Amino acid sequence: MRDRQLPESVYNWTSVVGVAVAVASFCIIVLLLLIDAFVDATTAYLGLLTFIVLPIFVCLGLVLIAVGMLIERRRLQRGAHGHFRPELNIDLRNSRHRRAVAIFTGVTGVFLMATAVGSYNAYQETESVEFCGAICHVMHPEFTAYQSSPHAHVSCAECHIGAGAGWYVQSKLSGAYQVYSVLAEKYPRPIPTPVHNLRPARETCEHCHWPDQFFGARMMVNQHFLGDEQNTPHPISLLLKVGGPASSRSGSAARPHDSGDEGIHWHVSEANRIDYAATDDRRLDIAWVKLTDELGQTKEWTLDGEPVDQEVLDGSELRTMDCIDCHNRPSHNYRSPTKLVNQAIADGRIDRRLPFIKREAVTCLDDEYETTSEALSSIDEHLRTFYADEYPEVVEDQASMLDAAITSVQGIFQQSLFPEMKVTWRDYPDHVGHSESIGCFRCHGSDLTTAAGEQISKDCSMCHSILAQGSGPGADSIAPSGLVFEHPVDIYGEELETNCTECHEGGAEIY
């Protein structure tokens, strides 16, 4: 046998396979790093392979080398009849030992440096938006909604994890089960919300939305179009009384434009603490509300003013109200067909001159489809058939206008409805407002009363004033003191007594 360059224990097939796996994986990592450095357009999976998957194979190869050496050493020991030293024996006078030590030291140094760089990049990769949204097909609806949200330039990790190692570790442990669920196809469709182990909003939202800088009020114009032949505009101009807790915070003086502890953000004022109990997982059914003011005085509201059974409280989710209880869809808001079609008409993407386009667009969006491709085909067929049957002159003289409308409606579907994951806006109600989901009315104007019979107020003017509404005579003038809401269609005063959601869900239910 010729003189070998390394110790005898290295020469075994297990270690040879380990060397091959480790070296091949490391070379592929280097190749992928070069591709990432010099190629502009790369796949979202590149980082996953480079910094997470392949390093596992490098480590596996190193483990195989060590295991093979241990097994081979024991085999040599059994065949040496006691002449093979069992303990670790390094003799630097032996050239083979010197060579082995040099190789081990060099490889260890390279491995440690690569581990440091790789660990940092693995951290960056798992915190990236692409890792959260683009790699996993299950997240396609959430990622699509996120890209058109007000938080599109805020990374997923900034809201879902936040700063600090504790929540980072907790999120990765939670994510391990989610990876298993995806691989084993154990995940529900649609993904249930709310996320019950989400980090408290004050530790994430308030990094940007600083409560001391909430402002008093802002004007908002909601563009509405009726479902009649003319798609009649019916805009509503609101003065939203955002308010906020600025005046109640120590060291903060109320500014002239602040409304102090009034308005919508009164709910999260540090001068008040609101606790509530939700009896369902979606936090829609509220059984108990408790208000604690800055003096420590409390007031409780319960269903019909009756004491709440401890058994009900034990089976409910008890929460202290924060941002997420109203702003529950800040980045993944699946807006209803009604809102999206209204916006498309207002923007000019859908031409209002097409008769009944508002009604027909909402109708074909609010249908049941098995796949997105089926939906896109059905939308095209529905609109073309309707206009061919009812308004053939549109097909003949305004074909380009109709084509543009069809393309826009199909785009709305692709951005907001995902049949493969069974995702619709009805599955993810937005609690901001009350026009299409119960939202504010979960508490305000509900059956919750104090023992003395006091209800949580349903006075609309506490949160907003209607400055102008409709498109009839005088609609262009502003009423600073506010107007009483008038329903576009006369429903004999029911709009003042009945919640909007009794009739409106954002779909074709009213057509």
Secondary structure, 3 states (H helix, E strand, C coil): CCCCCCCHHHCCHHHHHHHHHHHHHHHHHHHHHHHHHHCCCCCCHHHHHHHHHHHHHHHHHHHHHHHHHHHHHHHHHHHCCCCCCCCCCCCCCCHHHHHHHHHHHHHHHHHHHHHHHHHHHHHHHHCCHHHHHHCCHHHHHHHHHHHCCCCCCCCHHHHHCCCCHHHHHHHHHHHHHHHHHHHCCCCCCCCCCCCCCCCCHHHCHHHCCCHHHCCCCEEEEECCECCCCCCCECCEEEEECCCCCHHHCCCCCCCCCCCCCCCHHHHHCCCCEEEEEECCCCCCCEEEEEEECCCCCEEEEEECCCCCCHHHHHCCEEEECCHHHCCCCCCCCCCCHHHHHHHHHHHCCCCCCCCCHHHHHHHHHCCCCCCHHHHHHHHHHHHHHHHHHHCHHHHHHCHHHHHHHHHHHHHHHHHHCEHHHCECHHHCCCCCCCCCCCHHHHCCCCCEECCCCCECCCCHHHCEEEEEECCCCCCCCCCCCCECCCCCCCCCCHHHCCCHHHCCCCCCCCC
